[in-house]
Amino acid sequence: MQIGNIKLSGPTILAPLAGVTNLPFRLIIKKIGCGLVCSEMISSTGLAYKSLKTQMLLNSTEKERPVSFQIFGSDPELMAKSAEIIESLGADIIDINFGCSVRKILKSGSGAALMKTPEIAEQILISVRKAIKIPLTIKIRTGWDKSGTDALNILKIAENCGVDAITMHPRTAKQGFTGTADWSQIAVLKKAAQIPVIGNGDITKPEDALKMIFETKCDGVMVGREAMKNPWILAQIDSLIKKNKKTEPDINMHFDLMIDYVKESVLYLGEKKACFILRSRLSWLTKGFYQSSHFRESIKKISSEQETLSLINDYKEILISRQAHAE
Ligand SMILES: Cc1cc2nc3c(=O)[nH]c(=O)nc-3n(C[C@H](O)[C@H](O)[C@H](O)COP(=O)(O)O)c2cc1C
């Protein structure tokens, strides 16, 4: 798959997830295997006013490339300025958020609110396209309150403005995350599109991705929530597509990944902040494992890298010895 001049190693894309897809998380996903990783959404206002918290979201390293940075906002000038800043820091792709349905974002006219204000959407796309040379993509919903014309309208505007690819999470803005993703809307978009279409929504196992590609003819697949629990899913999809083989990580691989995640988090966030964030993240990564509730209880209060690593290693030993007994 190719987005503008950026060639991806495969059609698998890690979704932008606010509070989750920071640099450490993107790095572990990349290490296992993924065509493209995306940053969480970044406020164009925060960037323009040099908010420290926003600037932290721009952390990146060569190892994660190609990487896409997503911005949100409703002011064409601020959006263009932000895109310019991010391009100058070495991003490969800029993505614009047309899909966030959080009330605060909608109230500011950003995210999925742009689905019902095509004239503002167009101004933003014209300004951002003019400001940067790297590929530009957008991530949309199916519409504001009903699926259909809003998405096709935005597609046409995007293509006229020189957007290089479009992702659809097929729920309306009003739906938020309720109901199920209507993949038939991805098929409708793909039929009308001249640019690559990335399908997203409710992929919870590798076979789902193949089904989505088969049913919609989309060019790439994007996974969000499932990757928070199973970071292997993107590599598993890739393997299923390229080798027709389903891969499963063993306990050692999964725990090595958790250790990597802890180390990268401490490196990029500092020990205190990393430990705070890891309390929930490590919990997600062990959901469904034998006696995981004990582990989850123990990591609720982690405050140092050393303590975290030793809890992970202890838990790994429990799982390995249980497995040895079962064999
Ligand atoms: C915790 C969380 C944070 C998200 N943050 C973003 C974001 O920053 N930008 C965005 O475009 N979508 C965001 N989304 C939406 C996802 O990228 C994705 O479109 C949605 O979860 C559907 O895909 P999935 O079923 O694979 O999770 C977020 C979703 C969740 C659950």
Ligand as a Chemical Component Dictionary entry (heavy atoms), coordinates in Angstrom:
data_LIG
# 
_chem_comp.id                   LIG 
_chem_comp.type                 NON-POLYMER 
_chem_comp.pdbx_formal_charge   0 
_chem_comp.three_letter_code    LIG 
# 
loop_
_chem_comp_atom.comp_id 
_chem_comp_atom.atom_id 
_chem_comp_atom.alt_atom_id 
_chem_comp_atom.type_symbol 
_chem_comp_atom.charge 
_chem_comp_atom.model_Cartn_x 
_chem_comp_atom.model_Cartn_y 
_chem_comp_atom.model_Cartn_z 
_chem_comp_atom.pdbx_ordinal 
LIG C1  C1  C 0 -9.414  5.532  23.719 1  
LIG C2  C2  C 0 -9.676  5.961  22.298 2  
LIG C3  C3  C 0 -9.055  7.091  21.813 3  
LIG C4  C4  C 0 -9.261  7.492  20.476 4  
LIG N1  N1  N 0 -8.603  8.583  20.015 5  
LIG C5  C5  C 0 -8.716  8.916  18.697 6  
LIG C6  C6  C 0 -7.939  9.975  18.161 7  
LIG O1  O1  O 0 -7.126  10.599 18.842 8  
LIG N2  N2  N 0 -8.135  10.286 16.852 9  
LIG C7  C7  C 0 -9.014  9.584  16.047 10 
LIG O2  O2  O 0 -9.137  9.889  14.869 11 
LIG N3  N3  N 0 -9.734  8.585  16.541 12 
LIG C8  C8  C 0 -9.596  8.218  17.835 13 
LIG N4  N4  N 0 -10.302 7.164  18.322 14 
LIG C9  C9  C 0 -11.093 6.334  17.379 15 
LIG C10 C10 C 0 -10.218 5.180  16.825 16 
LIG O3  O3  O 0 -9.113  5.657  16.117 17 
LIG C11 C11 C 0 -11.047 4.258  15.927 18 
LIG O4  O4  O 0 -11.525 4.993  14.838 19 
LIG C12 C12 C 0 -12.220 3.629  16.648 20 
LIG O5  O5  O 0 -11.835 3.152  17.920 21 
LIG C13 C13 C 0 -12.807 2.461  15.829 22 
LIG O6  O6  O 0 -11.834 1.491  15.574 23 
LIG P1  P1  P 0 -11.706 0.140  16.477 24 
LIG O7  O7  O 0 -13.036 -0.515 16.455 25 
LIG O8  O8  O 0 -10.631 -0.657 15.816 26 
LIG O9  O9  O 0 -11.347 0.574  17.852 27 
LIG C14 C14 C 0 -10.148 6.765  19.648 28 
LIG C15 C15 C 0 -10.800 5.649  20.167 29 
LIG C16 C16 C 0 -10.584 5.238  21.476 30 
LIG C17 C17 C 0 -11.289 4.017  21.988 31 
# 
loop_
_chem_comp_bond.comp_id 
_chem_comp_bond.atom_id_1 
_chem_comp_bond.atom_id_2 
_chem_comp_bond.value_order 
_chem_comp_bond.pdbx_ordinal 
LIG C1  C2  SING 1  
LIG C2  C3  SING 2  
LIG C2  C16 DOUB 3  
LIG C3  C4  DOUB 4  
LIG C4  N1  SING 5  
LIG C4  C14 SING 6  
LIG N1  C5  DOUB 7  
LIG C5  C6  SING 8  
LIG C5  C8  SING 9  
LIG C6  O1  DOUB 10 
LIG C6  N2  SING 11 
LIG N2  C7  SING 12 
LIG C7  O2  DOUB 13 
LIG C7  N3  SING 14 
LIG N3  C8  DOUB 15 
LIG C8  N4  SING 16 
LIG N4  C9  SING 17 
LIG N4  C14 SING 18 
LIG C9  C10 SING 19 
LIG C10 O3  SING 20 
LIG C10 C11 SING 21 
LIG C11 O4  SING 22 
LIG C11 C12 SING 23 
LIG C12 O5  SING 24 
LIG C12 C13 SING 25 
LIG C13 O6  SING 26 
LIG O6  P1  SING 27 
LIG P1  O7  DOUB 28 
LIG P1  O8  SING 29 
LIG P1  O9  SING 30 
LIG C14 C15 DOUB 31 
LIG C15 C16 SING 32 
LIG C16 C17 SING 33 
# 
